[in-house]
Amino acid sequence: CCVTDANGCMQCNSTTLLEDPDAVVNLSGNNTFINIFPNPVSNEAEFKFGLSKSQNVAISIHDLTGKLIYKLIDGFENSGTHTLKFDASDLEKGVYIYRFETEKNIKVGRLIVQ
């Protein structure tokens, strides 16, 4: 179940979803970020993420009920900027949630498929 708070943020099962799906987020001020382009997407999206240090990373796509749809990456990545292409053409039109998880940070946001 999701609710939107007074600040316009969506709360789903204790996880805050950012309302700006195109936001580049610097997590904890440590140069860890993720950006998705284009968003909304119709065919292929590019996930660009940066790590301030080498660490384990997981990026996954979920439906609005929280069910895992795709696990894009789940493993060790070196520090620096990385680009991951995602073929969204198999997804039905609608809103999905992406989850970007590092050793010290979790960011979730919307992925819109047209």
QUIKAPE-V33888 format. One record per residue. N is the residue number from 1. RES is the residue in one letter. PHI is phi as a letter, one per 30 degrees, with the letter a starting at -180 (none if undefined). D_LAST is the distance of its C-alpha to the last C-alpha in Angstrom with 1 decimal. Layout:
n:N res:RES phi:PHI d_last:D_LAST
n:N res:RES phi:PHI d_last:D_LAST
This chain:
n:1 res:C phi:none d_last:23.3
n:2 res:C phi:b d_last:21.9
n:3 res:V phi:b d_last:23.5
n:4 res:T phi:c d_last:23.0
n:5 res:D phi:d d_last:26.3
n:6 res:A phi:d d_last:28.1
n:7 res:N phi:c d_last:26.7
n:8 res:G phi:i d_last:23.1
n:9 res:C phi:c d_last:22.5
n:10 res:M phi:c d_last:21.1
n:11 res:Q phi:c d_last:23.6
n:12 res:C phi:b d_last:22.8
n:13 res:N phi:h d_last:25.9
n:14 res:S phi:i d_last:27.5
n:15 res:T phi:c d_last:24.6
n:16 res:T phi:d d_last:23.5
n:17 res:L phi:c d_last:19.8
n:18 res:L phi:d d_last:19.4
n:19 res:E phi:d d_last:17.6
n:20 res:D phi:c d_last:16.7
n:21 res:P phi:d d_last:13.9
n:22 res:D phi:c d_last:15.2
n:23 res:A phi:d d_last:18.7
n:24 res:V phi:c d_last:21.2
n:25 res:V phi:c d_last:23.5
n:26 res:N phi:c d_last:27.1
n:27 res:L phi:d d_last:28.1
n:28 res:S phi:h d_last:31.8
n:29 res:G phi:i d_last:32.7
n:30 res:N phi:c d_last:33.0
n:31 res:N phi:i d_last:30.6
n:32 res:T phi:c d_last:28.2
n:33 res:F phi:b d_last:24.6
n:34 res:I phi:b d_last:21.0
n:35 res:N phi:b d_last:18.2
n:36 res:I phi:b d_last:14.6
n:37 res:F phi:b d_last:13.3
n:38 res:P phi:d d_last:10.9
n:39 res:N phi:b d_last:9.2
n:40 res:P phi:d d_last:6.4
n:41 res:V phi:b d_last:6.0
n:42 res:S phi:c d_last:5.0
n:43 res:N phi:b d_last:8.6
n:44 res:E phi:b d_last:11.1
n:45 res:A phi:c d_last:11.7
n:46 res:E phi:c d_last:15.3
n:47 res:F phi:c d_last:17.0
n:48 res:K phi:c d_last:20.2
n:49 res:F phi:b d_last:22.9
n:50 res:G phi:b d_last:26.5
n:51 res:L phi:b d_last:29.5
n:52 res:S phi:d d_last:32.8
n:53 res:K phi:b d_last:34.6
n:54 res:S phi:d d_last:34.3
n:55 res:Q phi:a d_last:33.0
n:56 res:N phi:d d_last:31.0
n:57 res:V phi:b d_last:27.2
n:58 res:A phi:b d_last:24.6
n:59 res:I phi:b d_last:20.8
n:60 res:S phi:b d_last:18.9
n:61 res:I phi:c d_last:15.5
n:62 res:H phi:b d_last:16.1
n:63 res:D phi:d d_last:14.6
n:64 res:L phi:d d_last:15.6
n:65 res:T phi:d d_last:19.0
n:66 res:G phi:j d_last:19.8
n:67 res:K phi:d d_last:19.7
n:68 res:L phi:d d_last:19.5
n:69 res:I phi:c d_last:16.7
n:70 res:Y phi:b d_last:17.5
n:71 res:K phi:c d_last:20.4
n:72 res:L phi:d d_last:19.7
n:73 res:I phi:a d_last:23.2
n:74 res:D phi:a d_last:26.2
n:75 res:G phi:l d_last:29.4
n:76 res:F phi:d d_last:31.6
n:77 res:E phi:b d_last:30.4
n:78 res:N phi:d d_last:32.7
n:79 res:S phi:d d_last:32.6
n:80 res:G phi:j d_last:30.8
n:81 res:T phi:c d_last:27.3
n:82 res:H phi:b d_last:25.0
n:83 res:T phi:b d_last:21.8
n:84 res:L phi:b d_last:19.8
n:85 res:K phi:c d_last:17.0
n:86 res:F phi:b d_last:14.5
n:87 res:D phi:d d_last:12.9
n:88 res:A phi:c d_last:9.6
n:89 res:S phi:d d_last:9.4
n:90 res:D phi:d d_last:11.4
n:91 res:L phi:d d_last:9.3
n:92 res:E phi:d d_last:8.1
n:93 res:K phi:e d_last:5.0
n:94 res:G phi:l d_last:6.6
n:95 res:V phi:c d_last:8.9
n:96 res:Y phi:b d_last:11.1
n:97 res:I phi:c d_last:14.3
n:98 res:Y phi:c d_last:15.7
n:99 res:R phi:b d_last:19.5
n:100 res:F phi:c d_last:21.7
n:101 res:E phi:b d_last:25.3
n:102 res:T phi:c d_last:28.5
n:103 res:E phi:d d_last:32.1
n:104 res:K phi:b d_last:32.3
n:105 res:N phi:b d_last:28.9
n:106 res:I phi:b d_last:25.7
n:107 res:K phi:b d_last:22.6
n:108 res:V phi:b d_last:19.5
n:109 res:G phi:a d_last:16.4
n:110 res:R phi:c d_last:12.7
n:111 res:L phi:c d_last:9.9
n:112 res:I phi:c d_last:6.5
n:113 res:V phi:c d_last:3.8
n:114 res:Q phi:c d_last:0.0
